[in-house]
Amino acid sequence: MTQDEIIEMAVQAELNLYVHDLTEKQYIEVIKHFAKLVVAKAIAELEQRTWVGLTDDEFNELYDRYVPITCYALLIEKVEAKLKQKNGYAEEKNT
C-alpha cells in the first residue's frame, strides 16, 4: 500500500475535516471508518498474493545441507524460513 493510497483513504474517510468542528464521538467514528478502509485495502493486497513453493533443487539443497548433520526438525525450520523468504514474509538469512 502506497502513501498516496493511504492519503486517498484518509480523504475518503473525511479525515481532512477540521477536528474542532467534530464532537469526540464523531471524530472517533471518522477514525474507525479510516481504519476499516486501510484494513480492507491491506486484506485485498494479501489476497492477491500467490504462494511460491520451493523448487526440487532448493529442497534438495536444504535436505543435503541439514539432514546428514542434524535432525529433521532443523530441516523443517530451514524449509519454512526459505518459503517465508520466497513469499516476502522474512528477510534472507545466510545460515
GUDREN-782740 format. One record per residue (C-alpha): x, y, z; residue in one letter. Coordinates in Angstrom, 2 decimals, decimal comma. Layout:
        X        Y        Z  resn
        X        Y        Z     A
...
END
This chain:
        X        Y        Z  resn
     0,00     0,00     0,00     M
     1,45     3,33    -1,03     T
     1,46     6,62     0,87     Q
    -0,79     8,13    -1,81     D
    -3,31     5,31    -1,36     E
    -3,38     5,88     2,41     I
    -3,85     9,64     1,88     I
    -6,68     8,95    -0,55     E
    -8,35     6,72     2,04     M
    -7,96     9,47     4,66     A
    -9,69    11,92     2,32     V
   -12,38     9,32     1,59     Q
   -12,91     8,87     5,34     A
   -13,15    12,66     5,67     E
   -10,09    12,99     7,91     L
    -9,50    16,31     6,20     N
   -12,32    17,86     8,25     L
   -11,32    20,29    10,95     Y
   -11,09    18,41    14,22     V
   -12,61    21,28    16,22     H
   -15,80    21,01    14,13     D
   -16,39    17,45    15,29     L
   -17,51    16,08    18,57     T
   -15,25    13,47    20,11     E
   -17,75    10,78    19,17     K
   -17,87    11,99    15,55     Q
   -14,08    12,10    15,34     Y
   -13,82     8,54    16,68     I
   -16,31     7,40    14,02     E
   -14,21     9,07    11,29     V
   -11,07     7,35    12,59     I
   -12,88     3,99    12,70     K
   -14,04     4,49     9,10     H
   -10,47     5,29     8,04     F
    -9,12     2,21     9,87     A
   -11,69     0,00     8,13     K
   -10,62     1,35     4,72     L
    -6,93     0,69     5,47     V
    -7,65    -2,85     6,73     V
    -9,82    -3,66     3,70     A
    -7,06    -2,48     1,34     K
    -4,41    -4,49     3,20     A
    -6,57    -7,64     3,12     I
    -7,24    -7,17    -0,60     A
    -3,49    -6,91    -1,26     E
    -2,79   -10,06     0,76     L
    -5,48   -11,99    -1,09     E
    -3,80   -11,16    -4,41     Q
    -0,54   -12,86    -3,42     R
     0,32   -16,22    -4,90     T
     2,26   -18,59    -2,66     W
     5,62   -19,61    -4,12     V
     6,89   -23,06    -3,18     G
    10,39   -24,50    -3,19     L
    11,82   -25,97    -6,35     T
    13,12   -29,53    -6,16     D
    16,68   -28,15    -6,32     D
    16,04   -25,77    -3,40     E
    14,52   -28,54    -1,29     F
    17,35   -30,96    -2,15     N
    19,95   -28,32    -1,29     E
    18,37   -27,80     2,14     L
    17,96   -31,54     2,66     Y
    21,56   -32,31     1,72     D
    22,86   -29,47     3,88     R
    20,96   -30,18     7,10     Y
    19,77   -33,81     7,29     V
    23,14   -35,57     7,39     P
    24,43   -33,47    10,29     I
    21,32   -32,62    12,25     T
    17,72   -33,70    12,66     C
    14,53   -33,32    10,67     Y
    13,28   -30,56    12,97     A
    16,08   -28,27    11,78     L
    15,34   -29,18     8,15     L
    11,69   -28,26     8,65     I
    12,72   -24,96    10,24     E
    15,01   -24,16     7,30     K
    12,36   -25,10     4,72     V
     9,84   -22,86     6,47     E
    12,36   -20,00     6,56     A
    13,10   -20,42     2,86     K
     9,38   -20,39     1,98     L
     8,83   -17,26     4,06     K
    11,76   -15,60     2,31     Q
    10,44   -16,51    -1,14     K
     6,99   -15,18    -0,27     N
     8,13   -11,91     1,25     G
     7,45   -12,75     4,89     Y
    11,06   -12,81     6,15     A
    14,43   -11,32     5,44     E
    17,01   -13,60     3,86     E
    19,42   -15,06     6,39     K
    22,64   -16,78     5,46     N
    22,54   -19,89     7,67     T
END
